[in-house]
Amino acid sequence: MKIIHTAIPDLLIIEPKVFGDDRGFFFESFNRRKFAELTGHDLDFVQDNHSRSVKNVLRGLHYQIQRPQGKLVRVVQGAVLDVAVDIRKSLPTFGKHVALELSAENKLMLWIPEGFAHGFVVLTDSAEFLYKTTDYWYPEHERCIRWDDPALAIDWKLKAAPAVSAKDAQGKNFAEAESFP
């Protein structure tokens, strides 16, 4: 496992060591001891989620204002553009984001700690997205920031208007959204 730092120091790209031959491949998608050794975070994941979406579906930007979740995300089929926005007011990276293509082919993972809003758009005909979370989902604490807020200036690499849920369409602008201290 290799850790790659991003422009926002707390967001980490994880590149697994993949063993492959003409039969296929194998890699360890998570090892708590190795993750703690390389990142300094000894985490207790409590929930695994798996979603499937079709091309041009955009989910996000989601977070929980209370009971925040750290997320370890990856794609097992297809490809997405994954985006994490720093919503921690006290840090110089507040309002900045990192966008990264995650795919079944590149096998990259992204560690998104508490204090970030997160979303993704599907780039291929479909994609299956997996993520581990450090806390449970509490719908009463879930918040959403508009994916298209010009203040964030996220280039989603869209060629057409994305398909978003009614809930995501009602997301708040970044300036009005609740944030972390």
PyMOL commands that set and color helices and strands:
alter all, ss='L'
color gray80, all
select helices_A, chain A and resi 32-39+139-141+166-169+174-176
alter helices_A, ss='H'
color red, helices_A
select strands_A, chain A and resi 2-5+12-15+19-21+24-26+47-54+58-64+71-77+79-86+97-103+109-112+116-122+126-133+142-144
alter strands_A, ss='S'
color yellow, strands_A
deselect
rebuild
show_as cartoon
